Each structure stands twice: as structure tokens, then as C-alpha cells.
Amino acid sequence: AISVITRQPGNQFEGRVGGSYAGPDEAWNVFGAVSGPIIDDRLQVGVSASHRQHDGFIPNGLLGTNANPLNMDTINATIRAVPADGVVLTVNGYYDWVKGGNIPYSHVDGPTDYSRDVFLSAKNIQHFEYKGLNGKLQFEIPGINTDVVLIGAYDQRDGRNPDLDIDFNAVDIARQATEDKLKTTSAELPFDSK
């Protein structure tokens, strides 16, 4: 099992910002986060956002563009509430936008052909949106000395590929356009007896 525990907002006001830049593909990112209490010990909120992009570094010699540009945006928010002693409710939501070039296949002449140039008839740009909401309610049942955690999650991915070169060569033989949706829900109710 893999357990991922994100940073929870607390009673102290916190803020972070950062960024980076690298060339020659004009790669840069910026991010920021803020969290703190609305009501000490009872209600805390955290919000974070980031943007990342680069122009790409694999030239498409047929179209005169880069074959692998990338543009990503994300936003997250968390609310942590303690409505009563021993009861904790945490709700987290996220939304991610991704737009980028499909990693292209390219013809090579052998193990010493290190060319990164591709010759594709389409830009192969894909668009994805990821969104989700999850919550966790924790409380104790003192009479039987047991901790209870109710966990629920909803996640959705929307994908769109408006123009793909599916034969991966310079001759425009076949194109494809696709859309897809993937929705998942989960729930868990563990009891931890002491």
C-alpha cells in the first residue's frame, strides 16, 4: 500500500512562492501557496497554485515547430475543520490543466543515430483536465476504544487529442482525433480498535 500525506493547513500563517527558468527551450515555472487559520484550532484553509511551461526541444522538421511543447496549470485547496474535540474533517480539491505534445516516435537508422528531429504531419498536441475532490472524517468511539476514519474520493480525467499523426512519418497517411473521460470514485471505512 502507498500512503501519500499532503501538508495540512495549521494554526500558523504560512506562505511560499518560487520559480525557475532554464534555456534554450524557454522552460519556466512559478508556484505559490498560502495557508493558515480561520478559527484557531477549529478551522484552517490552504490554497496553492502553479504554472509550468516550455517551448520544447525536439524539432519537427516537416512543420517547423517543436514536437514536445508543454503547458501545465494546477490549483489545490484544502479545508481542515475540527467541529468537536476528537473529530477532524479534511476536504481537498484539485484542478489540473495539461496541454502538450505527444512524445513522438521517430525513425532511427541504428543504435548510433541520436537525432532528435522528427518529421510528423501534425503537431500531436494533447489536452487533459484532471479534477477531483476527496474527504476524510476521523473520530473516536470512546466506549469501545476505537478510531474510525471515513474516506471518500472522486476523480475525473478529460482527454482531448484534436489532431494526431498516427503513422508517425512525413507522409500524411493517417490522422486521428479522440476524446475520452475517466471517472473514478472510492470509499473506505476502517475501524482501528486499540
C-alpha positions, 0 to 999 in steps of 0.5 A: 500500500502507498500512503501519500500525506499532503501538508495540512493547513495549521494554526500558523500563517504560512506562505511560499512562492518560487520559480525557475527558468532554464534555456534554450527551450524557454522552460519556466515555472512559478508556484505559490501557496498560502495557508493558515487559520480561520478559527484557531484550532477549529478551522484552517484553509490552504490554497496553492497554485502553479504554472509550468511551461516550455517551448520544447526541444525536439524539432519537427522538421516537416512543420517547423515547430517543436514536437514536445511543447508543454503547458501545465496549470494546477490549483489545490485547496484544502479545508481542515475543520475540527467541529468537536474535540476528537473529530477532524474533517479534511476536504481537498480539491484539485484542478489540473490543466495539461496541454502538450505534445505527444512524445513522438516516435521517430525513425532511427537508422541504428543504435548510433543515430541520436537525432532528435528531429522528427518529421510528423504531419501534425503537431500531436498536441494533447489536452487533459483536465484532471479534477477531483475532490476527496474527504476524510472524517476521523473520530473516536468511539470512546466506549469501545476504544476505537478510531474510525476514519471515513474516506471518500474520493472522486476523480475525473480525467478529460482527454482531448487529442484534436489532431494526431499523426498516427503513422508517425512519418512525413507522409500524411497517411493517417490522422486521428482525433479522440476524446475520452473521460475517466471517472473514478470514485472510492470509499473506505471505512476502517475501524482501528480498535486499540 
